[in-house]
C-alpha cells in the first residue's frame, strides 16, 4: 500500500513540477517581451480567463468525483453481496456449505491481496479471475443444490434464485469496479488544461509589469493553479493515491467467523 | 481431549467420550477432499500412537475411494524441523495434504511447504488446536487451512447450546473468547453436571456411571450424545472449518 501511495505522491510532485515549469516559462516570456516596455493589456480580461480555467477544471472534477462516488458505492455493494452470498448458503448441507464459503472467502481474499494492487494500474488480477471462475463453476454445479425437504423455511425456499442473483451481482460489481479503477483522462484534455494555465499565467505577468508584483503573482499561480489538476489526477486514479482503499473494507468481511 | 482409538475400543468402563473419534474426523476430511476433486493426497503423521492411529484411519478412508496416499511421511512429535518432510511433499505435488500432528509442527510444516512453492491445501484434525494453529501461523499463511471439528461452530448462535455458551462467555469478566476448545469443555461440564444431578443427592462413582449410561439419546441443545452400557462413544459429530483471510477467522 505504501508503494501505491508513493506512486500517487510522485505523480502529485510531478504535477507541481510541470505547473511550476509552465509558470516559469510564462514569466520568462513576459520579461523578455517586457524588455522594450510591457504591452498595454487589459487587466479586466484576466477575470474571464481565470473563470474559464476554473470552470473547465471544476466541470471535469465534478464528473470524476461522481464516478469515484459510484465506484465507492460499487465496492460497498460488492462487500455486502459477498456477505449475503456467504449467508444464503447456510441452507446447504455441511460439505457443500463449507466449500461454497471457502470459495467465497478465497475470492474476497484474492481481491484484498492481489486485485487491490493490480487495480492501481486499472488491471484485474488473474488469480482473482480464477477464484471467480471457481465460484461460478461451483454455483453452476449440483454441489450448490439444496436438498429437497418437506418443510421449507423462508430461508431455504428462495435459496436458488437468491444465490444466482447474488452471484450475478458479484460479477457485475467486479466489472464496474475494474472499469472505474482508472479513469484515464485523454492527453488532449491535460494539454488543454496546461495551455489554459499557461495563458492565464502569461496574462497575469503582463498585467503586473513590476518585478515585485510578478513574484507575488508567480507564487500565487504556482500555489493555486495546479490544485484542480492534482485533484483531477487524484480522483481519476483513486486507488493509486489511496482515495479508495479496498483492502480494509474486505478485511472486515474476512475477519468475521461465519 | 482425545479421539484416540485406545480410549474407545474396547469400551472402557470409566471413560465416556463426548467427541467423535480421529477416525471419523479423518473420514470426513477425505470424503470432502475426494468430493471436490482432490485425489492426490499426501499424508503426514507424527511418530507416536496418535500418528499411527491417524495413519491407519487415513489409509482406510482413502482405500474406500480406491486411493492410496501420494506420499506417506512422518514427523517427530512437536518438531519444528519439518524442512525435509515439506521438501518431499512438495516434490510429490499433491492436491492436498492431511497432516496429523500438533499445532507447532503443523504451523512449521505449512511454512516450509509454502516456502517450497507448493500451494496444496492443508487439512488437519481437531487435535491440532484450531486457535493455537491460527496464532502460530504467520498471517499471510493462515488462509485456507482446513480443520475437522467435533463440536458445533462456536460462533453459530442458531445452535441453542452454542447460544448458551456465548451468553455465559459474554457475561463473564475474564475476557474469554468463543472457541472450539472452550465449547468442548462447556459441553463436557454440562453433561457431567446433568449426570451428577441424575445420580441423586449422594453421587458415588457407580451411580455416576449408571447415570451416564442411562442417558440414552440426549440432546444438549443442537448437540446430541448417546451413551449406553455398551457404548461410551457418545458423539459422531464432525464438521469442517477453514481458517480464512489473514486475521485467522473461521468459516464452517
Interface residues (C-beta under 8 A of the other chain):
Chain A: X86 X94 X95 X97 X98 X99 X101 X102 X105 X106 X108 X109 X112 X143 X251 X254 X255 X256 X257 X258
Chain B: X31 X32 X35 X36 X143 X144 X146 X153 X154 X155 X178 X239 X240 X241 X242 X244 X245 X246 X247 X249 X250 X251 X252
